[in-house]
Amino acid sequence: MAWDDTKIANDNFLSAEWNAMVTDQKTRSIRTVQAGAPSSAPSNVGDIYIDSTNNKMYIAMGILASTDWKKVITQ
């Protein structure tokens, strides 16, 4: 599912502050889909890594080492 800026940008109910916060968060979190477990340190806390080979998902809890990726979903 793709991100749809128009739903936020055109909603008169949502304030400018909300739009700024959502846009800021959208640019900060990074989703990576690759084969195999992550082997390098994450760029940002909150980044998401999806291991497409083993159907696992990881979230970055730190940025110092590859061990900062924490598995959150195993299928």
Secondary structure, 3 states (H helix, E strand, C coil): CCCCHHHHHCCCCCCHHHHHHHHHHHHHCCEEEECCCCCCCCCCCCCEEEECCCCEEEEECCCCCHHHEEEEEEC
